[in-house]
Amino acid sequence: MEPRLQAHYREKARPVLQEQFSFSNPHQIPRVDKVVLNVGVGEASRDRKLVDSVADELGAITGQKPVITKARKSISNFQLREGMPVGASVTLRRARMWEFLDRFISVTVPRIRDFRGLNTRAFDGRGNYTMGIREQIIFPEVDYDRVKSIHGMNITVVTSTNKDDEAYALLRQLGFPFRGEVPVLIGA
């Protein structure tokens, strides 16, 4: 079964993007390649179980086992040794990516406290969009009673285009609620 957001992209967003940018070849139409969730845990050197709880929460949010990231260098000021766990990350592709984006746009983003829209200046100049989340408890998959500590995360949406305006148009068509705009309703 095809995810709902993927069907929306195929049926509605692709034709709009092709017309908007006058693409002659359908392979020129931008698409989402992957979504990367990354959590850095600064207190990991003092509490080793914190990285495990972060990894469990990321696994619950994404439905995929996260990779524990380790320190590449020893830094004495941070009491950090080479090879110590310092965070966790997950890369989502294909159906899991579309399911996550659908849940993120329609369920999680409206739960952000004092939300006024996603920042339109968070593109990196190469067509990728990165947003920072301050609290992981906005995800409905996270059980608030089992949370050891509140932490943030970075979510990066990697697109096939290298132009920010094309990536912006793609994310708008997928329903990302950017500041000062009325979002595109999926399924309408």
C-alpha positions as CSV (number, residue, x, y, z in Angstrom):
1,M,0.0,0.0,0.0
2,E,1.4,3.4,-1.0
3,P,1.7,6.0,1.8
4,R,-0.8,8.8,1.6
5,L,1.8,11.6,1.2
6,Q,3.6,9.7,-1.6
7,A,0.3,9.3,-3.5
8,H,-0.3,13.1,-3.0
9,Y,3.1,13.8,-4.4
10,R,2.7,11.6,-7.4
11,E,-0.8,12.7,-8.3
12,K,-1.0,16.4,-7.4
13,A,2.4,17.9,-6.5
14,R,4.5,16.5,-9.5
15,P,2.2,18.0,-12.1
16,V,2.1,21.4,-10.3
17,L,5.9,21.5,-10.0
18,Q,6.3,20.5,-13.6
19,E,4.1,23.3,-14.8
20,Q,5.5,25.8,-12.4
21,F,9.1,25.3,-13.4
22,S,8.5,24.3,-17.0
23,F,10.3,21.0,-16.8
24,S,10.4,19.1,-20.1
25,N,11.8,15.9,-18.6
26,P,9.9,14.3,-15.7
27,H,13.2,13.3,-14.1
28,Q,13.9,17.0,-13.5
29,I,11.0,17.3,-11.1
30,P,12.3,17.6,-7.5
31,R,11.6,14.8,-5.1
32,V,12.4,14.0,-1.5
33,D,15.3,11.6,-1.4
34,K,15.7,11.0,2.4
35,V,14.9,12.4,5.8
36,V,17.6,12.4,8.5
37,L,16.9,12.7,12.2
38,N,19.9,13.6,14.4
39,V,20.1,13.9,18.2
40,G,23.3,15.1,19.9
41,V,23.6,14.3,23.6
42,G,26.0,16.6,25.3
43,E,25.6,15.0,28.7
44,A,26.5,11.5,27.4
45,S,29.9,11.6,28.9
46,R,28.4,11.8,32.4
47,D,25.3,9.5,31.9
48,R,25.8,6.6,29.5
49,K,22.2,5.5,29.8
50,L,21.0,8.8,28.4
51,V,22.2,7.8,24.9
52,D,20.2,4.5,25.1
53,S,17.0,6.3,26.1
54,V,17.5,8.8,23.2
55,A,18.0,5.9,20.8
56,D,14.9,4.2,22.1
57,E,12.8,7.4,21.6
58,L,14.2,7.8,18.1
59,G,13.3,4.2,17.3
60,A,9.8,4.8,18.6
61,I,9.4,8.0,16.5
62,T,10.8,6.6,13.3
63,G,10.0,2.8,13.5
64,Q,13.7,2.1,12.6
65,K,16.7,1.3,14.8
66,P,19.0,4.4,15.2
67,V,22.7,4.4,14.7
68,I,24.7,5.5,17.8
69,T,27.2,8.2,16.8
70,K,30.6,8.2,18.5
71,A,33.1,11.0,19.2
72,R,35.8,11.2,16.5
73,K,38.3,13.0,18.8
74,S,39.1,13.3,22.4
75,I,38.4,16.7,23.9
76,S,39.6,17.1,27.5
77,N,37.6,20.2,28.2
78,F,34.3,18.3,27.5
79,Q,35.5,15.2,29.3
80,L,35.1,13.4,26.0
81,R,37.2,10.4,24.8
82,E,37.5,9.2,21.2
83,G,34.8,6.5,20.6
84,M,32.4,7.6,23.4
85,P,28.7,7.7,22.3
86,V,27.6,11.3,21.8
87,G,24.3,10.9,20.0
88,A,22.0,9.0,17.7
89,S,20.7,9.4,14.1
90,V,18.3,7.7,11.8
91,T,18.1,8.0,8.0
92,L,14.6,7.3,6.5
93,R,14.0,6.4,2.9
94,R,11.1,5.2,0.7
95,A,7.8,4.2,2.5
96,R,9.1,4.9,6.0
97,M,10.2,8.4,4.9
98,W,6.8,9.2,3.4
99,E,4.9,7.9,6.5
100,F,7.2,9.9,8.8
101,L,6.7,13.1,6.8
102,D,2.9,12.6,6.7
103,R,2.8,12.2,10.5
104,F,5.2,15.0,11.1
105,I,3.3,17.5,9.0
106,S,-0.3,16.6,10.0
107,V,0.2,15.5,13.7
108,T,3.5,16.6,15.2
109,V,4.0,20.2,13.8
110,P,0.6,21.4,15.2
111,R,1.7,20.2,18.6
112,I,4.7,22.6,18.7
113,R,4.3,25.2,21.4
114,D,3.8,28.8,20.1
115,F,4.0,27.6,16.5
116,R,3.9,30.3,13.9
117,G,5.1,28.4,10.9
118,L,8.4,26.8,9.8
119,N,11.2,29.1,9.0
120,T,11.7,29.7,5.2
121,R,15.4,30.6,5.6
122,A,16.4,27.1,6.8
123,F,17.5,26.0,3.4
124,D,21.2,25.3,2.9
125,G,21.7,26.6,-0.6
126,R,21.7,23.1,-2.1
127,G,18.0,22.3,-1.8
128,N,18.0,20.7,1.6
129,Y,15.8,21.9,4.5
130,T,16.9,21.5,8.1
131,M,14.7,22.3,11.1
132,G,15.4,22.1,14.8
133,I,13.0,20.7,17.3
134,R,13.4,21.8,20.9
135,E,11.4,19.0,22.6
136,Q,11.0,15.4,21.6
137,I,7.7,15.2,23.5
138,I,5.8,16.8,20.7
139,F,5.9,13.4,18.9
140,P,2.8,11.4,19.9
141,E,5.0,8.2,19.9
142,V,7.0,9.4,22.8
143,D,5.6,8.3,26.2
144,Y,6.0,11.4,28.4
145,D,6.2,9.3,31.6
146,R,9.3,7.3,30.4
147,V,11.3,10.4,29.2
148,K,14.6,10.7,31.1
149,S,15.3,14.3,29.9
150,I,13.9,16.7,27.4
151,H,16.2,17.1,24.4
152,G,16.0,18.5,20.9
153,M,16.8,17.1,17.5
154,N,17.5,18.2,14.0
155,I,15.4,17.0,11.1
156,T,16.9,17.3,7.6
157,V,14.8,16.8,4.5
158,V,17.2,16.0,1.6
159,T,15.7,16.7,-1.9
160,S,16.9,15.8,-5.4
161,T,17.3,19.4,-6.5
162,N,20.2,21.7,-5.8
163,K,18.1,24.9,-5.9
164,D,16.4,26.3,-2.9
165,D,13.4,27.7,-4.7
166,E,12.5,24.3,-6.3
167,A,12.9,22.6,-2.9
168,Y,10.7,25.2,-1.3
169,A,8.0,24.7,-3.9
170,L,8.2,21.0,-3.4
171,L,7.9,21.2,0.4
172,R,5.0,23.7,0.1
173,Q,3.2,21.2,-2.2
174,L,3.7,18.5,0.3
175,G,2.0,20.6,3.0
176,F,4.8,22.0,5.0
177,P,3.3,25.0,7.0
178,F,5.8,27.8,6.3
179,R,5.5,31.2,8.0
180,G,3.0,33.6,6.6
181,E,1.4,31.1,4.2
182,V,-1.7,29.0,4.1
183,P,-0.6,25.3,3.9
184,V,-1.7,23.0,1.1
185,L,-4.3,20.6,2.4
186,I,-3.5,17.0,1.6
187,G,-6.4,14.8,0.6
188,A,-8.6,17.9,-0.2
